[in-house]
Amino acid sequence: MPPTLADLTTLRVGGAAREVVVAEDEAALVYAVRRADATGTPALLVGGGSNLVVGDDGYPGTVVVVRTRGVSTESDTCGGAWVTVAAGEPWDDVVARAVAEEWAGVEALSGIPGSAGATPVQNVGAYGQEVADVVARVRTFDRAAGVQRTFMAADCGFGYRTSRFKADPWRHVVLDVSFQLRLSPTSEPVRYAELAHALGVDVGARAPLAEVRAAVLALRRAKGMVLDDADHDTWSVGSFFTNPVLDDAGAATLPADAPRYPAPAGRVKTSAAWLIERSGVGRGHSLGSPAAVSTKHSLALTNRGGASAADVLALAAEVRDRVHDRFGITLEPEPTLVGCALPPA
Ligand SMILES: Cc1cc2nc3c(=O)[nH]c(=O)nc-3n(C[C@H](O)[C@H](O)[C@H](O)COP(=O)(O)OP(=O)(O)OC[C@H]3O[C@@H](n4cnc5c(N)ncnc54)[C@H](O)[C@@H]3O)c2cc1C
């Protein structure tokens, strides 16, 4: 029996795939995708499965699990550390190594699950950093053209939790990612107030890399945001919804005490977690199924054991509708939904 998508994802929902291929080197990865494309078989790339919700009917094609490995580095005092990481490398191993080698720029991204190759897909971010700050280039296999392509950072279409790779998900297979990191034992300026407070520094100050990593991991663990098999609050996709980015008119409708952060093009980002809590959806809330809002973070929808994708999506729809009824704002899912959708409002 091939593994089900529940076995391959951190939310642990999703039925069987028609076929599962584990690609341990780049040639196998490209071959698996090319073979599927040549026969008209749908192919789904899965790294750590930490940003995927797959429907209960499973996947009617080939799931290609990306397990490619390899890290190469060059460094000099002018350019810093140039670190090229194969797509299948676990992301947090990359961060741990960067901290140990005194390469600054990803320390606040400690503890994010999944693969290095998926980090540019949704431009992962946390605690004031995002990979767009340090990605130098992304090398891909272009399924439409059948050739390898290299995108420099400026061509990656990075935005808040998005990129050209997320916008056109079928097309790009990320093969490796090159990061350019600063050589320093101290972090980039700490931009996130909660992290600065935990470190005992002012916002904008720097701190030793190892201390930043330890503080981020502690903050994340307290919110169920570091994977732990024994903790159902971590059986999730992390944040289920993105933080809404509002224009002037939308921002004007927010209550005075709602969080407001500057966003590109003069827009305003607010906190989805705040909206959810103020809509009366408490931590631990459920509709009576084994899917429930995390007991540690209102933005994570979790599987308490035996939940189906339909259970999670019904809960997600209820949260979305409660926020919409209260604030007129429609929350958008952050993970990739495959073979399933939120029930209509
Ligand atoms: C507990 C928890 C905490 C989290 N915290 C954060 C956080 O703080 N910040 C944040 O941004 N995210 C967070 N996430 C979400 C998730 O960890 C990230 O989005 C991560 O980068 C996904 O990596 P993955 O390898 O698991 O991707 P997957 O879930 O396997 O895939 C995600 C998408 O990327 C595609 N994909 C995967 N690999 C490739 C590839 N090589 N080439 C092309 N496409 C590919 C998939 O097809 C899919 O569409 C969290 C998730 C969990 C479970």
The ligand as an SDF file (V2000), in Angstrom:
LIG
                    3D

 53 58  0  0  0  0  0  0  0  0999 V2000
    3.6250   23.8890   12.8450 C   0  0  0  0  0  0  0  0  0  0  0  0
    3.8190   24.7180   11.5880 C   0  0  0  0  0  0  0  0  0  0  0  0
    4.3500   25.9820   11.6560 C   0  0  0  0  0  0  0  0  0  0  0  0
    4.5440   26.7570   10.4880 C   0  0  0  0  0  0  0  0  0  0  0  0
    5.0710   28.0010   10.6070 N   0  0  0  0  0  0  0  0  0  0  0  0
    5.2600   28.7610    9.4910 C   0  0  0  0  0  0  0  0  0  0  0  0
    5.8160   30.0810    9.5990 C   0  0  0  0  0  0  0  0  0  0  0  0
    6.1600   30.5480   10.6730 O   0  0  0  0  0  0  0  0  0  0  0  0
    5.9710   30.8020    8.4580 N   0  0  0  0  0  0  0  0  0  0  0  0
    5.6240   30.3110    7.2340 C   0  0  0  0  0  0  0  0  0  0  0  0
    5.7910   31.0160    6.2330 O   0  0  0  0  0  0  0  0  0  0  0  0
    5.1080   29.0520    7.1010 N   0  0  0  0  0  0  0  0  0  0  0  0
    4.9250   28.2810    8.1960 C   0  0  0  0  0  0  0  0  0  0  0  0
    4.3830   27.0170    8.0850 N   0  0  0  0  0  0  0  0  0  0  0  0
    4.0030   26.5150    6.7520 C   0  0  0  0  0  0  0  0  0  0  0  0
    5.0760   25.6080    6.0860 C   0  0  0  0  0  0  0  0  0  0  0  0
    5.9340   25.0450    7.0490 O   0  0  0  0  0  0  0  0  0  0  0  0
    5.9190   26.3640    5.0690 C   0  0  0  0  0  0  0  0  0  0  0  0
    5.1070   26.9050    4.0670 O   0  0  0  0  0  0  0  0  0  0  0  0
    6.9730   25.4340    4.4180 C   0  0  0  0  0  0  0  0  0  0  0  0
    7.8380   26.1790    3.6010 O   0  0  0  0  0  0  0  0  0  0  0  0
    6.3480   24.3240    3.5750 C   0  0  0  0  0  0  0  0  0  0  0  0
    7.3830   23.4370    3.2280 O   0  0  0  0  0  0  0  0  0  0  0  0
    7.0650   21.9540    2.8170 P   0  0  0  0  0  0  0  0  0  0  0  0
    8.3120   21.3350    2.3040 O   0  0  0  0  0  0  0  0  0  0  0  0
    6.4050   21.2400    3.9460 O   0  0  0  0  0  0  0  0  0  0  0  0
    6.0290   22.1810    1.6250 O   0  0  0  0  0  0  0  0  0  0  0  0
    4.8190   21.2420    1.2210 P   0  0  0  0  0  0  0  0  0  0  0  0
    3.7190   21.3940    2.1960 O   0  0  0  0  0  0  0  0  0  0  0  0
    5.2950   19.8750    0.9280 O   0  0  0  0  0  0  0  0  0  0  0  0
    4.3750   21.9720   -0.1360 O   0  0  0  0  0  0  0  0  0  0  0  0
    3.8300   23.2690   -0.1230 C   0  0  0  0  0  0  0  0  0  0  0  0
    3.6230   23.7280   -1.5770 C   0  0  0  0  0  0  0  0  0  0  0  0
    4.8880   23.8440   -2.2090 O   0  0  0  0  0  0  0  0  0  0  0  0
    4.9730   22.9410   -3.3140 C   0  0  0  0  0  0  0  0  0  0  0  0
    6.3360   22.4100   -3.3260 N   0  0  0  0  0  0  0  0  0  0  0  0
    6.9560   21.6670   -2.3640 C   0  0  0  0  0  0  0  0  0  0  0  0
    8.2150   21.4040   -2.7530 N   0  0  0  0  0  0  0  0  0  0  0  0
    8.3840   21.9790   -3.9660 C   0  0  0  0  0  0  0  0  0  0  0  0
    9.4620   22.0510   -4.8880 C   0  0  0  0  0  0  0  0  0  0  0  0
   10.6500   21.4750   -4.6550 N   0  0  0  0  0  0  0  0  0  0  0  0
    9.2660   22.7220   -6.0420 N   0  0  0  0  0  0  0  0  0  0  0  0
    8.0960   23.3380   -6.3120 C   0  0  0  0  0  0  0  0  0  0  0  0
    7.0320   23.2950   -5.4950 N   0  0  0  0  0  0  0  0  0  0  0  0
    7.1850   22.6230   -4.3230 C   0  0  0  0  0  0  0  0  0  0  0  0
    3.9090   21.8970   -3.0640 C   0  0  0  0  0  0  0  0  0  0  0  0
    3.4730   21.2760   -4.2680 O   0  0  0  0  0  0  0  0  0  0  0  0
    2.8350   22.7220   -2.4110 C   0  0  0  0  0  0  0  0  0  0  0  0
    2.0930   23.4340   -3.3710 O   0  0  0  0  0  0  0  0  0  0  0  0
    4.1760   26.2250    9.2260 C   0  0  0  0  0  0  0  0  0  0  0  0
    3.6320   24.9240    9.1590 C   0  0  0  0  0  0  0  0  0  0  0  0
    3.4660   24.1840   10.3230 C   0  0  0  0  0  0  0  0  0  0  0  0
    2.8940   22.7910   10.2330 C   0  0  0  0  0  0  0  0  0  0  0  0
  1  2  1  0
  2  3  1  0
  2 52  2  0
  3  4  2  0
  4  5  1  0
  4 50  1  0
  5  6  2  0
  6  7  1  0
  6 13  1  0
  7  8  2  0
  7  9  1  0
  9 10  1  0
 10 11  2  0
 10 12  1  0
 12 13  2  0
 13 14  1  0
 14 15  1  0
 14 50  1  0
 15 16  1  0
 16 17  1  0
 16 18  1  0
 18 19  1  0
 18 20  1  0
 20 21  1  0
 20 22  1  0
 22 23  1  0
 23 24  1  0
 24 25  2  0
 24 26  1  0
 24 27  1  0
 27 28  1  0
 28 29  2  0
 28 30  1  0
 28 31  1  0
 31 32  1  0
 32 33  1  0
 33 34  1  0
 33 48  1  0
 34 35  1  0
 35 36  1  0
 35 46  1  0
 36 37  1  0
 36 45  1  0
 37 38  2  0
 38 39  1  0
 39 40  1  0
 39 45  2  0
 40 41  1  0
 40 42  2  0
 42 43  1  0
 43 44  2  0
 44 45  1  0
 46 47  1  0
 46 48  1  0
 48 49  1  0
 50 51  2  0
 51 52  1  0
 52 53  1  0
M  END
$$$$
